[in-house]
Amino acid sequence: MNDTSTDWQSGKSLSATNAYMFDNELGSDITFRMGATGERVLAHKYMLCSRSQVFFAMFYGQMAEMGREVIIPDIEADVMKIFLRFLYTDRIDIAPDTVMALMYTAKKYAVEGLVTRCREYLETKITCDNVCTILEQAHMFDENELRNHCFITIFSNSMDVLKSPLKDYQNLCFDCLRKLLHSDKLMANEETIFIACLNWAEEQCRLKSIEISDVNMRGVLGEILYLIRFPNMDQRTFTDLVSGTGLLTSDEKLAVYRQFCRLPRDGDTSTIGLRFPSKPRNATEIFRASRFKEVLGGIFDFWDNNDNDCDAISFRSSRDINLIGVSLYRPFPDGIIRGSVKIYDESNWCMAKLENLEIVCRDGDETTIDIKFKGSEKIQQNRWYTVTQQMQGSKSFYGNSGQKQVQGKGVVISFRRSPMDKNKTDVDSGQIPALLYS
């Protein structure tokens, strides 16, 4: 554009003047030819070298580029412009359709600040419908932290991921699918896992342009086939779903049928040729979202022997989670607290409750106690829920210096004051110090 007709410097910040020079191509001394079309993008060597060691080596290292043009065929112009704008201004607007390419670009040119922002953006956008695609990108870019967040999401929502109508699991590579099936934390029945593997194998046959047949699907599955825990299926299900196919050999089918008649299944070496594990899955890891940075005690009497005083806090999650329970404060300095805990959804319907609780505090006890529900409660992303506790008895510990958002394992949990609270609990201080989830 080369617009020099106005005073764009006076009273402007460094970021603003940098952006103006970049947008109007003023004083540029390097041209990039981007992507398949070779679209031109102009920039300034000084700015690039000050932000990236890769650019510094490119322009001033021993093998420096001597010309005024650099061809970059693996990055499109629109992505390069977003990337360069970040280098010039330290500001970025990340969007779903460019975040993967932007992370690739940031990795290529060793701009760790942008890599971190892309990772954090992706962590907040993980859903059951896209988690496998994000996992695959994390695997490709060797982003271990993001990859772990994806695995946690899949393990916590396995049935939803494997039954998603989008079949996002078909985007997984062999290694990622193998790691999933190898884990005991995959919370899905073996029938669902087998059907997902069939769909994945069919997609692999299409990608390889080979016939979709039992022989070819067995070939693309390879060792993954032996991570499906067929002995954990119901015998009738195995007969109806698996036995009639050619995915397993006759000897393998016979070995599984023999295994159905043997207890305990693991450790039995008498079933010759059996290669399919039978260890139960669902060894769920439980995580904690703690609200407070400090714990105090004895200043306030939270209960006053009033049955109507209810402590409550509302929360929402950036992705689907399973709520396992909550953490409550013990009496201070000793004594007994009795009451109930309940979970409500957005319509104020009580999803779960624990009544007749009795919490004591003795010498050596922790300040909190974990209370778990009889089963996990499904918490859907971006919906508000409320935890209440209604107690009587001794004074208790209480939390202070609360957080509005807690960064958990693969999830961000936000808190706000609940209108159901009739006592002294809010985001900043009070009761209900933590949520337990998987």
Phi, psi and omega per residue, in radians:
M1 nan -0.738 3.073
N2 0.933 0.907 -3.139
D3 -1.527 1.938 3.125
T4 -2.099 0.342 -2.999
S5 -1.519 -0.170 -3.086
T6 -2.191 2.810 3.055
D7 -1.486 1.714 -3.089
W8 -1.759 0.065 -3.110
Q9 -1.692 -0.722 -2.957
S10 -1.100 2.242 3.072
G11 1.266 0.147 -3.110
K12 -1.758 2.662 3.098
S13 -1.345 2.851 3.087
L14 -1.005 -0.727 3.135
S15 -1.082 -0.737 -3.113
A16 -1.170 -0.743 -3.140
T17 -1.221 -0.633 3.053
N18 -1.059 -0.786 -3.136
A19 -1.100 -0.682 -3.137
Y20 -1.114 -0.775 3.128
M21 -1.103 -0.694 3.142
F22 -1.184 -0.818 -3.094
D23 -1.123 -0.600 -3.067
N24 -1.766 0.112 3.049
E25 0.983 0.766 -3.124
L26 -1.576 2.189 3.038
G27 1.198 0.325 -3.102
S28 -1.196 2.577 -3.123
D29 -2.279 0.188 3.064
I30 -2.555 2.433 3.134
T31 -2.085 2.261 3.046
F32 -1.793 2.416 3.017
R33 -1.873 1.981 -2.869
M34 -1.852 2.465 2.958
G35 1.118 -2.845 -3.068
A36 -1.215 -0.502 -3.083
T37 -1.567 -0.241 -3.117
G38 1.259 0.474 3.139
E39 -1.008 2.450 -3.027
R40 -1.494 2.350 3.016
V41 -2.309 2.169 -3.086
L42 -1.744 2.581 -3.119
A43 -2.691 -3.042 -3.093
H44 -2.181 2.169 -3.095
K45 -1.012 -0.719 -3.097
Y46 -0.998 -0.817 -3.114
M47 -1.131 -0.765 -3.111
L48 -1.125 -0.757 -3.105
C49 -1.202 -0.505 3.131
S50 -1.286 -0.257 -3.081
R51 -1.976 -0.252 -3.026
S52 -2.521 2.176 3.091
Q53 -1.168 -0.473 3.117
V54 -1.187 -0.793 3.090
F55 -1.111 -0.658 3.129
F56 -1.064 -0.784 3.118
A57 -1.157 -0.614 -3.127
M58 -1.111 -0.683 -3.028
F59 -1.762 -0.390 -3.044
Y60 -2.307 0.071 3.119
G61 -1.439 -3.056 -3.099
Q62 -1.120 -0.535 -3.139
M63 -1.890 0.704 -3.005
A64 -1.125 2.541 3.008
E65 -1.211 2.230 -3.065
M66 -1.702 -0.390 -3.090
G67 -1.479 3.120 3.139
R68 -1.647 -0.036 3.124
E69 -2.181 2.459 3.084
V70 -2.241 2.218 3.138
I71 -1.588 2.187 3.116
I72 -2.207 1.583 -3.008
P73 -1.351 -0.282 -3.009
D74 -1.692 0.079 3.125
I75 -2.312 2.317 3.138
E76 -1.428 2.755 -3.032
A77 -1.089 -0.691 -3.105
D78 -1.120 -0.654 3.103
V79 -1.220 -0.713 -3.140
M80 -1.096 -0.654 3.133
K81 -1.152 -0.717 3.090
I82 -1.104 -0.756 3.138
F83 -1.081 -0.845 -3.115
L84 -1.141 -0.643 3.106
R85 -1.044 -0.649 3.076
F86 -1.111 -0.734 3.129
L87 -1.097 -0.653 -3.099
Y88 -1.344 -0.585 -2.962
T89 -2.136 -0.240 -3.054
D90 1.128 0.393 3.102
R91 -2.131 2.607 -3.079
I92 -2.655 2.435 2.981
D93 -2.005 1.770 -3.082
I94 -1.517 2.390 -3.138
A95 -2.178 2.704 -3.091
P96 -1.029 -0.596 -3.047
D97 -1.436 -0.127 -3.135
T98 -2.147 -0.123 -2.982
V99 -1.104 -0.679 -3.125
M100 -1.149 -0.817 3.129
A101 -1.139 -0.597 3.124
L102 -1.184 -0.706 3.092
M103 -1.120 -0.712 3.095
Y104 -1.031 -0.796 -3.133
T105 -1.115 -0.775 3.127
A106 -1.091 -0.680 3.080
K107 -1.119 -0.793 -3.082
K108 -1.032 -0.683 -3.079
Y109 -1.827 0.287 2.975
A110 0.982 0.783 3.077
V111 -1.785 1.507 -2.976
E112 -1.141 -0.558 3.124
G113 -1.056 -0.682 3.124
L114 -1.319 -0.610 3.059
V115 -1.022 -0.778 3.137
T116 -1.085 -0.761 3.137
R117 -1.117 -0.701 3.101
C118 -1.120 -0.743 3.128
R119 -1.084 -0.809 -3.139
E120 -1.112 -0.656 3.094
Y121 -1.092 -0.816 -3.119
L122 -1.107 -0.654 -3.132
E123 -1.076 -0.558 3.136
T124 -1.463 -0.186 -3.092
K125 -1.862 0.059 -3.110
I126 -1.199 2.241 3.027
T127 -2.321 3.018 3.115
C128 -1.158 -0.367 -3.105
D129 -1.537 -0.260 -3.107
N130 -2.256 -0.009 -3.010
V131 -1.072 -0.591 -3.114
C132 -1.259 -0.632 3.064
T133 -1.123 -0.758 3.115
I134 -1.154 -0.684 3.071
L135 -1.026 -0.743 -3.118
E136 -1.137 -0.691 3.090
Q137 -1.166 -0.716 3.098
A138 -1.072 -0.680 3.085
H139 -1.121 -0.760 -3.121
M140 -1.114 -0.716 -3.095
F141 -1.566 0.052 -3.132
D142 1.014 0.742 3.104
E143 -1.644 1.522 -3.012
N144 -1.108 -0.692 -3.115
E145 -1.128 -0.812 3.113
L146 -1.133 -0.689 3.119
R147 -1.070 -0.734 3.118
N148 -1.115 -0.679 3.085
H149 -1.053 -0.728 3.139
C150 -1.127 -0.767 3.122
F151 -1.074 -0.714 3.126
I152 -1.074 -0.749 3.108
T153 -1.074 -0.765 -3.135
I154 -1.154 -0.777 -3.125
F155 -1.127 -0.585 -3.113
S156 -1.403 -0.383 -3.050
N157 -2.313 0.721 -2.958
S158 -1.019 -0.809 -3.108
M159 -1.112 -0.719 3.133
D160 -1.138 -0.687 3.127
V161 -1.161 -0.802 -3.062
L162 -1.347 -0.297 3.095
K163 -1.872 0.155 3.114
S164 -1.041 2.307 3.125
P165 -1.088 -0.373 3.111
L166 -1.361 -0.247 3.136
K167 0.871 0.845 -3.097
D168 -1.082 -0.415 3.129
Y169 -1.082 -0.318 3.099
Q170 -1.175 -0.266 3.119
N171 -1.476 -0.072 -3.129
L172 -1.273 2.552 2.999
C173 -1.409 2.990 -3.120
F174 -1.003 -0.786 -3.054
D175 -1.148 -0.719 -3.132
C176 -1.198 -0.721 3.104
L177 -1.125 -0.694 3.119
R178 -1.079 -0.723 3.139
K179 -1.138 -0.696 3.108
L180 -1.060 -0.863 -3.069
L181 -1.235 -0.399 3.126
H182 -1.294 -0.349 -3.011
S183 -1.426 2.537 3.013
D184 -1.390 -0.163 -3.041
K185 -1.543 -0.058 3.141
L186 -1.243 1.887 -3.001
M187 -1.560 1.212 3.135
A188 -2.590 2.661 3.081
N189 -1.314 2.753 -3.026
E190 -1.178 -0.457 3.076
E191 -1.101 -0.815 3.117
T192 -1.105 -0.723 3.122
I193 -1.086 -0.754 -3.137
F194 -1.099 -0.787 3.140
I195 -1.086 -0.706 3.096
A196 -1.095 -0.696 3.114
C197 -1.141 -0.655 3.071
L198 -1.078 -0.807 3.135
N199 -1.091 -0.720 3.110
W200 -1.086 -0.766 -3.121
A201 -1.140 -0.686 3.098
E202 -1.073 -0.739 3.120
E203 -1.126 -0.664 3.097
Q204 -1.118 -0.678 3.085
C205 -1.094 -0.730 3.108
R206 -1.105 -0.753 -3.134
L207 -1.129 -0.551 3.140
K208 -1.565 -0.022 -3.136
S209 0.992 0.779 3.066
I210 -2.110 2.811 -3.099
E211 -1.081 2.421 3.061
I212 -1.443 1.707 -3.113
S213 -2.390 2.843 3.124
D214 -1.017 -0.700 -3.116
V215 -1.129 -0.804 -3.120
N216 -1.224 -0.647 3.106
M217 -1.166 -0.657 3.054
R218 -1.075 -0.666 -3.139
G219 -1.146 -0.771 -3.105
V220 -1.291 -0.516 3.088
L221 -1.210 -0.672 3.119
G222 0.947 -2.268 -3.089
E223 -1.217 -0.276 3.081
I224 -1.040 -0.597 3.140
L225 -0.975 -0.587 -3.065
Y226 -1.546 0.103 2.997
L227 -1.750 -0.141 3.047
I228 -1.361 2.202 -2.993
R229 -1.593 1.224 -3.087
F230 -0.949 -0.654 3.131
P231 -1.099 -0.272 3.119
N232 -1.525 -0.089 3.045
M233 -1.298 2.740 2.905
D234 -1.148 2.457 -3.063
Q235 -1.022 -0.711 3.129
R236 -1.126 -0.698 3.111
T237 -1.097 -0.764 3.110
F238 -1.041 -0.737 -3.137
T239 -1.111 -0.819 -3.071
D240 -1.278 -0.636 -2.967
L241 -1.691 -0.606 -2.976
V242 -1.973 -0.779 -2.952
S243 -1.049 -0.568 -3.111
G244 -1.372 -0.113 3.135
T245 -1.620 2.992 3.083
G246 -1.773 0.305 -3.129
L247 -1.214 -0.601 3.106
L248 -1.867 2.609 3.058
T249 -1.320 2.897 3.122
S250 -1.054 -0.709 3.130
D251 -1.130 -0.670 3.128
E252 -1.170 -0.726 3.104
K253 -1.098 -0.767 -3.141
L254 -1.087 -0.706 3.133
A255 -1.106 -0.676 3.117
V256 -1.153 -0.760 3.128
Y257 -1.076 -0.676 3.086
R258 -1.125 -0.637 -3.128
Q259 -1.163 -0.541 3.114
F260 -1.025 -0.464 -3.055
C261 -1.654 0.064 -3.050
R262 -2.034 2.326 3.052
L263 -2.374 2.364 -0.097
P264 -1.271 2.696 -3.045
R265 -1.358 -0.808 -3.119
D266 -1.248 2.571 3.085
G267 1.473 -0.011 -3.139
D268 -1.538 1.891 -3.092
T269 -1.627 0.050 -3.075
S270 -1.427 -0.250 3.131
T271 -1.506 1.680 -3.014
I272 -1.146 2.312 3.028
G273 1.472 -0.024 -3.120
L274 -1.283 2.167 -3.124
R275 -2.029 0.017 -3.044
F276 -1.706 2.185 -3.131
P277 -1.209 2.748 3.124
S278 -2.306 0.206 3.092
K279 -1.153 2.316 3.141
P280 -1.081 2.570 3.069
R281 -1.552 -2.863 3.016
N282 1.308 0.581 2.972
A283 -1.414 1.485 -2.951
T284 -1.393 2.313 3.041
E285 -1.568 2.324 -3.086
I286 -1.812 2.332 -3.137
F287 -1.999 2.856 -3.034
R288 -2.241 2.246 3.018
A289 -1.864 1.753 -3.068
S290 -1.607 2.269 -3.021
R291 -1.469 -0.581 -2.926
F292 -1.915 2.597 3.105
K293 -1.623 -0.300 3.112
E294 -2.523 2.735 -3.130
V295 -2.120 2.292 3.086
L296 -2.131 3.051 -3.134
G297 -2.826 2.564 2.944
G298 1.497 -0.097 -3.110
I299 -1.403 -0.762 -3.116
F300 -1.908 2.522 2.959
D301 -1.680 1.786 -3.012
F302 -1.253 -0.446 -2.929
W303 -1.774 -0.745 -3.133
D304 0.943 0.439 3.141
N305 0.941 0.563 -3.123
N306 -1.908 1.967 -3.096
D307 -1.107 -0.376 -3.033
N308 -1.522 -0.194 3.136
D309 -1.351 2.039 -3.079
C310 -2.080 2.224 3.000
D311 -1.594 2.387 -3.103
A312 -2.608 2.610 3.012
I313 -2.506 2.427 3.112
S314 -1.730 2.627 -3.117
F315 -2.591 2.751 2.977
R316 -2.483 2.781 -3.046
S317 -2.109 2.514 -3.133
S318 -1.324 -0.200 3.031
R319 -2.567 2.933 3.088
D320 -1.112 2.345 3.055
I321 -2.384 2.929 3.004
N322 -1.887 2.044 3.128
L323 -1.423 2.060 -3.083
I324 -1.580 -0.604 -3.096
G325 3.076 -2.882 3.124
V326 -2.396 2.842 3.038
S327 -1.858 2.350 -3.138
L328 -2.126 2.706 3.106
Y329 -1.435 2.529 3.067
R330 -1.438 2.937 3.050
P331 -1.080 2.684 3.077
F332 -2.266 2.295 -0.108
P333 -1.455 -0.251 3.079
D334 -2.731 -3.032 3.109
G335 2.008 -2.787 -3.087
I336 -2.387 2.421 3.013
I337 -2.116 2.338 3.137
R338 -2.201 2.577 3.103
G339 2.867 -2.641 -3.029
S340 -2.441 2.810 3.058
V341 -2.267 2.392 3.141
K342 -2.405 2.682 3.070
I343 -2.080 2.267 3.138
Y344 -2.098 2.543 3.032
D345 -1.584 -2.984 -3.056
E346 -1.104 -0.477 -3.141
S347 -1.553 0.135 -3.108
N348 1.162 0.434 3.005
W349 -1.458 2.305 -3.119
C350 -1.335 1.941 -3.103
M351 -1.395 -0.634 -3.078
A352 -2.754 2.660 3.102
K353 -2.658 2.610 3.030
L354 -2.211 2.094 -3.078
E355 -2.004 2.926 3.117
N356 1.018 0.636 3.077
L357 -1.298 2.553 3.075
E358 -2.376 2.007 -3.067
I359 -2.001 2.185 -3.128
V360 -2.038 2.881 3.074
C361 -2.390 2.131 3.104
R362 -2.134 2.941 3.109
D363 -0.971 2.283 3.099
G364 1.628 -0.183 3.121
D365 -1.247 2.643 2.994
E366 -1.191 2.880 3.133
T367 -1.301 -0.321 -3.124
T368 -2.178 2.861 3.039
I369 -2.379 2.421 3.129
D370 -1.511 2.252 3.106
I371 -1.995 2.082 -3.090
K372 -1.882 2.485 3.087
F373 -1.305 2.893 -3.139
K374 -1.128 -0.572 3.050
G375 -2.484 2.933 3.125
S376 -1.348 2.628 3.122
E377 -1.950 2.241 -3.119
K378 -1.261 2.110 3.090
I379 -1.884 2.010 -3.100
Q380 -1.460 2.525 -3.052
Q381 -1.080 2.504 3.023
N382 1.075 0.429 3.003
R383 -2.046 2.526 -3.097
W384 -1.537 2.355 3.063
Y385 -2.223 2.857 -3.113
T386 -2.319 2.341 3.010
V387 -1.827 2.307 3.066
T388 -2.152 2.626 2.934
Q389 -2.347 2.373 -3.125
Q390 -2.196 1.903 -2.939
M391 -2.198 2.815 2.991
Q392 -2.405 2.678 3.000
G393 2.255 -2.483 -3.026
S394 -1.218 2.909 2.934
K395 -1.099 2.772 -3.076
S396 -2.322 2.917 2.877
F397 -1.147 2.813 3.026
Y398 -2.647 2.785 -3.084
G399 -1.636 2.727 3.119
N400 -2.501 2.890 -3.101
S401 0.994 1.017 -3.097
G402 -1.323 2.841 -3.112
Q403 -2.038 2.406 3.091
K404 -1.322 -0.513 3.116
Q405 -2.335 2.447 3.096
V406 -2.160 2.148 3.091
Q407 -1.448 1.938 -3.134
G408 -1.790 -2.829 3.129
K409 -1.379 1.718 3.109
G410 1.299 0.307 -3.059
V411 -2.742 2.623 2.984
V412 -1.978 2.174 3.132
I413 -1.918 2.161 -3.116
S414 -1.817 2.569 -3.137
F415 -2.165 2.602 3.014
R416 -2.618 2.808 3.130
R417 -1.132 2.461 3.127
S418 -1.785 2.384 3.053
P419 -1.149 -0.219 3.107
M420 -1.345 -0.262 -3.135
D421 -1.264 2.219 3.110
K422 -2.073 0.244 -3.066
N423 -2.169 -2.188 -3.019
K424 -2.184 0.361 -3.089
T425 -1.702 2.289 3.029
D426 -2.616 -2.870 -3.115
V427 -1.144 -0.647 -3.017
D428 -1.353 -0.624 -3.063
S429 -2.740 2.970 3.055
G430 2.148 -2.534 -3.021
Q431 -1.790 -3.053 3.127
I432 0.981 1.221 -3.000
P433 -1.287 -0.346 -3.051
A434 -2.738 2.678 2.979
L435 -1.876 2.503 3.075
L436 -1.893 2.221 -3.056
Y437 -2.558 2.890 3.041
S438 -2.336 nan nan
